[in-house]
Amino acid sequence: MLIKLEARPQPSKWMGLASPLIALVLTAVLAAILFAALGKDPVRGLGVFFFEPLNGRRQITEVLLKATPLIVIALGLAVCYRSNVWNIGAEGQYLLGAVCGGGVALWLTTQGIVLPKIASIPLVLLAGVAGGMLWAAIVALLRDRFNANEILVSLMLVYVAQQFVNWLVFGPWKDPQGFNFPQTKTFDASTWLPIIVERSRLNIGFVVALVAVVLTWLFMFRMYRGFQLQVGGLAPAAARYAGFSSRTALWTALLVSGGLAGLAGAIEAAGPLRQLTPHISTGLGFTAIIVVFVGRLHPLGIVFAGILLSMMLIGGELGQSRLGLPNALTGVFQGLLLVLLLACDTLIHYRLRIGSALAKA
């Protein structure tokens, strides 16, 4: 049987919406095959990964808690990618945001300064934004002044940020009464993000994420600066002809992306963790890249994609404890979802012609 890809006269809007759903279904099918190959019940495995995380009020709040940093980081990456600026190092910017936001909370704690939450929490979150922007500014500077590749620079800075966090929690910020564990003191309660659902860990960071979704949508689709960024990403020559500055676009995209990643780091440090440890780096900045593309680089789509990836992360943890599945399986499923999504996206611009239809041509 002959199969040919034929270019469509114009991109298919229907396939643009259906592609993530098709990719998700194919991922579930391949996941069932992997479960069977590992000697596990495929139905039980799929249930643990995709249904158990939503089985009850507490589980749903944990999904939303895990989705919060993914959504915030992915919003910044969407701004970058729509501007044709390829920031791969959001994980490093997330870590610097956690360091700066957590550093402010730790300073208030060690100095015995107790501020009302209405003052301390914005201070912690703004410090996180500043830390993420500072780390992204290094990438922008090297790209702007020396034409360094932002993909490589941002990625390498992730490992610098990880080692910086390790140095702090193993060294100057280590809790002297922490039984030699690499961690800071627990932050003072005045710096903790308020819980918004009783008997859960879901905090106001989720509300901040939703506000960021609205603001990002307004910036990208209702503001002139956002229009400039998108034109520069889609048609650089047209942007230059219109007089749009590529340097301004570069700095704006990276600073917005870094600031949002840093905000996510501060939310994580002052929210569920309430201290800094080496385990604050869990690869959320890399997982957010998948969230961006599954969400079609749109703020609303990113919300649903963030919740989906959060379900997979929690499902992976449940799979380890209940079914004895390997830890790496979650990463395998995430990779499959991204690869299948990119493959399905081919059908947005091309259509399949099979068998007799090809023979008639």
Residue, then its C-alpha position, 0 to 999 in steps of 0.5 A: m500500500l502506497i502512502k504519500l503526504e500531500a501539502r494542504p492548500q492551507p493549514s487545517k484548523w481542525m487538525g490543529l485542535a485534534s492533534p494534541l488529543i490524537a497524540l494523547v490517545l496514542t500515548a495511552v495506547l503505547a503506555a498500555i503496551l509498555f505496561a503489558a511488557l513490564g508484566k503489569d495490568p494495562v488497564r490498572g496501569l492506565g488507571v493509576f496514571f490518568f484517573e487515580p490523580l483525580n480520584g478525590r478532593r485531596q488528589i485534585t488539589e495535589v494535581l493543581l499544586k503540581a500544575t502551578p509552576l508548570i503553568v507559570i514557567a510555560l507561559g514565559l516559554a510561550v512568549c519566547y517561542r512565539s518570538n522565535v527565541w529558544n529559551i531551553g534553560a527555564e529550569g535554571q531561571y526557576l532555580l534562581g527565582a527559588v534562591c532569590g525568593g527563598g533567600v528573602a524569606l530566609w533573611l526575614t526568618t533569621q533576622g526575626i523580622v515578622l511582616p504581615k503576609i500582605a507585605s512579606i509574600p509580594l516581597v518574596l515573589l518579586a525577589g523570585v521574579a528578579g532572580g529569574m530575570l537576572w539569569a535570563a539577562i545573561v542569556a540575552l546579553l551573550r546573544d545580543r553582544f556576542n551572537a551566542n546561541e541562546i539554546l546552548v547558553s540557557l541550557m548550560l546555565v541550568y547546571v550552573a544554577q544547580q551547583f549554586v543551589n547545592w553550594l548554598v544548602f551544603g554551605p552558608w545557608k545550611d541549617p545548623q540545627g538540621f541534623n547535617f541535612p543539606q537544607t535551610k531553616t524552615f521559613d517563618a510562617s509569615t512568608w508562607l503562601p496562604i492555603i486556599v483549600e482547607r486540609s490541602r496544600l493548594n496555596i495562593g500560588f495557583v491563583v497567581a498562576l491564573v492571573a499570569v495566564v490572563l496577563t500573558w494573554l492580554f500581552m500576547f494578543r491585545m498589546y502592541r509590544g506582544f504583536q511586535l514579538q509575534v511578528g518578529g517570530l513569524a516573519p523577521a524580514a517583515a518585522r525589520y521592514a516595519g521598524f521593529s527592533s530585534r534587540t528589544a524583542l530578544w530582551t523582552a522575550l527572555l526577561v518575561s520568560g525568565g521572570l515568570a520562571g523565577l516567579a514559579g521558583a519563588i512560589e515553590a520555595a514559599g509554598p509547599l517546600r517552605q525551605l530550600t533543598p537540593h530537591i527543589s530542582t525536579g526538572l519542572g523547567f524541562t517538563a514545561i517545554i512539553v506543556v508549551f507545545v501540548g498547549r499550542l503556545h496559547p495561555l488557555g491551552i497551557v492551563f489544560a496541558g499543565i494539568l495533564l502533565s501534572m497528572m502524569l507526574i503524580g501518576g508516575e509517583l503512584g505507579q512506583s508505590r502501587l505497581g512497582l513501576p520504574n521511576a523513568l517511566t514518567g519521563v518515557f511517557q512525557g517524551l512519547l507525548l511530545v514526539l507523537l504531538l510533533a508527528c501529528d502536527t505534520l497533518i496540520h500542513y499535510r494530508l495522507r493519501i493512501g492506496s487508490a486515491l494515490a493511484k488516481a493522482 
